Each structure stands twice: as C-alpha cells, then as structure tokens.
Amino acid sequence: MESADTAPRAPQSVEELEDILSQPWPEVVDMFGRLDGDVVFLGVGGKMGPTMARMAKRASDASGSRRRIIGVSRFRDVELRRRLDSWGIETIVCDLLDESAVDKLPTAPNVISMSGFKFGTNQNPSLAWATNCYLPALVCRRYRESRIVTFSTGNVYGTVPRHSGGSKEGDTLCPDGEYAMAALGRERIYQYFSETWEIPTVLLRLNYATELRYGVLVDLATHVHQGHPIDVSTGYVNVIWLTDANAMSLLALENTAVPARVINMTGPDVLETRDLAHRFGELLQRPATVSGTEQEDALLSNSELGYECWGRPRISVQQMMAWTADWIANGRPMYGKPTHFESRTGKF
C-alpha cells in the first residue's frame, strides 16, 4: 500500500480524472509504435470508450506514429463529442443497428467494439438481443478484414464459490438471466464469424471496471456517505481501475486470434463487501451499516491469463478507495448510474 507521502494526489476535477484515466502505460506506447493502421472505436460513447480512445491517441502520438483514431457513436451527448474532438479523436455519428450506416464506416485494420446492452434488458429484451447479437454480425461483416477486440462480461460464467479463485476462461458457462444469455449470444456471434471469415478476435470478459464517477466502489462509498445500509448478500467482488482496464483492452489488439480468443479482465483480489463498507466508513468518517448475510458464491473471475499477456494492474484497491472517498466527500460529479452488482437474480 502506498504511504501518505508517495501516494498520487487524488484528482480534484473531471479534467484531472480523465487525464489519469487516459494516461497510457509505457507498454501501450510501445505497442502503438509497432501497430499498423488506424483504430476505430465502435460505441465510443459509453463509460469506458472516451478515455480509452483518448489513451489510444496519446499513446499513438507518444510513439511517433501517425494514424487516425476514430470514435463512432450515436452521440446523444453533444458535449461528449466536442470533448473527443478536442482530444484529436475523429468522431462519426452512427446508429450501429443501421446496416447501411455501418457499411459506410471508414475502413480500419484495428477495431475495438464496445457496444452492448445491459441495464434495461428486463424492460426491453428485444433491443438487448438485437444490440448484443445482431449488431455484432453487422460489425463482423463490415470489418471482416480487420482485427477485432470486443467486450463480454463475467456474467456468462454465473456465480462460483468464494474460495474457488474465480472463473477461468475454459470453465463451463452458466449464464443466469436474460442479460447474461444475450451476452453469451454476443460471444457466439463473434466466435462464429471469427472462424467463418478468419477474423482475428479477442473477447474480453470484463467485471467490474471502476473509476470515481461510476463503479462498485462508488456504489458502496455513496451508501456509506448517505447513511444507507449495504446489503452484503453478494459478499464478494472483483474490481479493476479503469486506467488499467483501458490499457489492457488496447494491448489486446496484439492478442487477437482465429478462432476468437477469450480473456478475463478484472482485478486480482477477491474483496469482501462487508470489509469494503467498513473501510469506507473509516475513510469517510461515517458509520457503515450492513444488512443481510453473505452467500458463499459470487460473480468472480480469475484474470491470470490476462496478466500473462499484459502485466498486472497498476492501481491498488487502497488507492481506488482513498480517491473514491475523497471524490464523494467533496461532492464532485457522478454519473448517477448504480452497477447493481449486488443483484443475485440475473435481472437488469
């Protein structure tokens, strides 16, 4: 754990936070020095996309390479598009469910596909299945000559015992609920087209990326700060800092394969929800109240394969928690979108 003298200063603004989240690892800069061609981010408007695209731009520039970094989204948030433009990222407005619009997207040898549908699946299951399964087919058809890094979720595994060490890439899948089933459907579409059209592909099973405006740690710290009880029925969780997840996702461009390769992406620690709540109580100087009883299983993943490819995460849980508590205590901006990590029904 970092000492008070050596720990980096907590970010004081959204601008400082996004600078940290988009700071490339040296390995990412090195990779962009080797990588040929442009990079297109499909679904760049989500929670990970903007800072990942900016990291790609910064790493590419630092490597001395010249390439286009292109961000594609519906861009309902006009300010987000302006911010990406200011970072030197070309932006294209596109509904990725529109076949003719996807066909007109620029050619790029490197594709990071981030589109997916989770929250609202129960209310609009047809849109969830279209986004998670039909959209990938359009992406594969348009970019059949490219390499593709795309995202899945640890939800496809189902829960495992807390002492299991977490699910591994070769484990039997047991998706619980319509979101997890649709996410597995997304994987199967990418796997089918990877083999059929020989598209080098990586499927990243991610859970749970966190930063200071969103994530499991934000959910827990917010409950403590507001004096709300924390249900510890889901008693264990993995998290990974978004800078590390962004860097690993970009490095995955060099891990694509035919057939599609599956790699887990999360932090190395199995964290106890009850312990996190009480540690946030100390940091925020508020009493932490918990309810419920821990179940012996949870959604947990083992990311050792990913660490062999990219190295281990650089930001500790202690650092994430200290920054999160400082951010929330000072009333800085939040997304206001809970993760619902505590849900044990598979419904989102």
C-alpha positions, 0 to 999 in steps of 0.5 A: 500500500502506498504511504501518505507521502508517495501516494498520487494526489487524488484528482480534484476535477473531471479534467484531472480524472480523465487525464489519469484515466487516459494516461497510457502505460509505457507498454501501450506506447510501445505497442502503438509504435509497432501497430499498423493502421488506424483504430476505430472505436465502435460505441465510443460513447459509453463509460469506458470508450472516451478515455480509452480512445483518448489513451489510444491517441496519446499513446499513438502520438507518444510513439511517433506514429501517425494514424487516425483514431476514430470514435463512432457513436450515436452521440446523444451527448453533444458535449461528449463529442466536442470533448473527443474532438478536442482530444484529436479523436475523429468522431462519426455519428452512427446508429450501429443497428443501421446496416447501411450506416455501418457499411459506410464506416471508414475502413480500419485494420484495428477495431475495438467494439464496445457496444452492448446492452445491459441495464434495461434488458428486463424492460426491453429484451428485444433491443438487448438481443438485437444490440448484443447479437445482431449488431455484432454480425453487422460489425463482423461483416463490415470489418471482416478484414480487420482485427477485432477486440470486443467486450463480454462480461463475467456474467456468462460464467454465473456465480462460483464459490468464494474460495474457488479463485474465480472463473477461468476462461475454459470453465463451463458457462452458466449464464443466469438471466436474460442479460447474461444469455444475450451476452453469451449470444454476443460471444457466439456471434463473434466466435462464429464469424471469427472462424467463418471469415478468419477474423482475428478476435479477442473477447474480453470478459470484463467485471467490474471496471471502476473509476470515481464517477461510476463503479462498485466502489462508488456504489458502496462509498455513496451508501456509506456517505448517505447513511444507507445500509449495504446489503452484503448478500453478494459478499464478494467482488472483483474490481479493476481501475479503469486506467488499467482496464483501458490499457489492457483492452488496447494491448489486446489488439496484439492478442487477437486470434482465429478462432476468437480468443477469450480473456478475463479482465478484472482485478486480482483480489477477491474483496469482501463487501462487508470489509469494503463498507467498513473501510469506507466508513473509516475513510469517510468518517461515517458509520457503515451499516450492513444488512443481510448475510453473505452467500458463499458464491459470487460473480468472480473471475480469475484474470491470470491469463490476462496478466500473462499477456499484459502485466498486472494492474497498476492501481491498488484497491487502497488507492481506488478507495482513498480517491473514491472517498475523497471524490464523494466527500467533496461532492464532485460529479457522478454519473448517477448510474448504480452497477447493481452488482449486488443483484443475485437474480440475473435481472437488469 
